[in-house]
């Protein structure tokens, strides 16, 4: 069942600032897209209609609509103070700014990643799994089963490690083919 999006309640001053952001030459494209998404949401459009107009995916439109709605009380308080410049700064620097990265970079050691590559080259049947090819989920679970990591590695993380391009699957008996440069000479030579 689809969730009903809340339409932002925009004052005329807020609409004018959002419009000026979208028209200024010195506005970054990400800022223009975010401002346009909120402006169109304030007109009552739904995320799927806004997405192509703002050059965002519907999920991003929903993110910025929700961010605006969460900060609406503070936006109104800054506007009530009467300083339009402060309101514009608050909108651009607080409401439309990126959240600080809150993930865990470097959670897995190079040794653990090497084990992941090694396991992916093994036959799943050798590990007692009734499958013919490894899936990302199975690889993540096998890493935990062997005690290489504490918890199974998330599917998307396994996928990112495997698609990173550091190793190219070999068609011959070797584990990986060396990468060949423009001159046709192996980088390893």
N, C-alpha and C positions, 0 to 999 in steps of 0.2 A: 504494500500500500504506500502510495507516494505521500511524502510529508508536505504540509501546506507551508509555504514560505511566508514570512511576515514582511509586509510592505513597509519599508522605512518611511517615517514621517519627516519629510524635509521641509524646512522653512524656506521662504524666498531667498534669504541671505545664503543659506546652505546651498540651494540650487544654483545661485549665481556664482558662488565660489567653485562648485563642481564644474559648471559650464566653462568658467575661465581656465580651470586646470586643463580641460580637454582641448581648449583652443590655443593655449600658450605654446610658443615654439620651444621654450626651454624646459617644458615638462617632459620627464622621461616617459617612454612608451608604457612601462608597467604602471606608472602613476595615472596616465591617461586612461588605460584600460580599466583600472580599478574605479576611478572616478565615474567613468561612463557606465560601468556596471551598476553602481549605487544610484546614479541619476535615473537610469532606465528602470531599476527596481522601484524607485520612488514613484514612478509613473504607473506602477501596477503590473508591469510585465513580469512574466515568469522566467525562470533561469534558462530554460531551453530557447526562449525567444531572444534573451539578452546575449547569450553566449556568442553567436556569430557576429552580432553588432559590435560587441566589445572585444572581439578577437580573443576570447577566453573559452575554456571548457565549462559546461554547466556546473561542475563541482567547484571550480574557482569562483564562479559568480556567486554560488551559495556561500562560499567562505567569506567573500567581501561583504555580502548582504548581512550575514550573521555578525561579522566583526563590527559593522556599522551599528546594527541593532543593539549589540552589547555595550557599545560606547555612546549610545544616543543620549543618555542622561548627562554625561560629561560634556558632550558636544553642545548640548543645550545650555549647560552652565557656563561654558566658555563664551558662547554667543550672547548670553544674558549680561555678561560683563561689558559688552558693548564695543570691544576692540576687534574689528574685522580681520586685521592682520594676525592677531593671536589665534583667531578661529581658523584661518587658513593654515597657519603653521601647525596647529594641533591636528587638523585633518590630514595634512601631508606627512608630518613627521611622526605622528602617533597612530592614527587610525589606519592609514594606508602603508605603513612601514612593514617590512618583513619581520616576522617573529625571529628572535635569536634562535640559532640552531640548538635543539634540545636532544638530539640523538646521541648515540654513543659511537663516535668514530674510533677506529682502531680497537674494537672489542676483541677481535680475533687475531692471534699471533700468526706470523708467517709460517711457523711450524704446523699450526692447526690447519691453515689453508693448504699447505703442502699435503697433509694427510687427506684432506678433502679431495684434492686432485688424484692422489694415489688410490683412494677408495673408488673414485669414479671410473678408474681404469680396470678395476677388478670385476669379475663376474658376480652379479648379485646372488647367484646360487651358492657361491663359495661362502657367503655370509649367512646362509640358511634362509634366504628370501625367495619365495616362489614367484619370482618375476624374471623376465629375460633382459630388461634394461632398467637402469636406475632412473628414478624420478627425483626431482629436487627434494620432495618430502622424505622419500626413503633415504637419500644421502644424509640429510640433516639428522634423521633419527638414528642412522647407523653411527654417525659421529658420536652421539650421546651414548649409544649402546656400548661402544668401545671405550668410553671414558675419556675421549679426546676433548670433549666439551662437556660442561655440566648439564645444559639443557639442549634439546634439539635446535639446530640452527634454523631460523625461519626460512621458508621456501624462497622468498624473494632475495634473501641474502645469499643463499646457495646459488641461485640463478645469476646474481650479479657477479659472484666470484667466477663462475664457469664461463660466462659470456664476456668477461673482461678482455679476452683476446691475448692474454699472456701466454697461453698454451694453445697450439693449434692441433686438433686431433689428427693423428697420423693414419694413413691408409696402409702403411707398411707395418712391420713388427716393432718399430721404435715407438716410444711413448709420445714424443712430440717432434714435429718438424721444425728446423730452425727457420726463423723469419728471414726472408730474402729481401735485400735492399733494392733500390732502383738500378744499381749497376749489375744486378744478378749475382752478387757475391753474398754469401751468408754472413750475417752479422756476427756469428760466432768465430769466423775465420780470422 
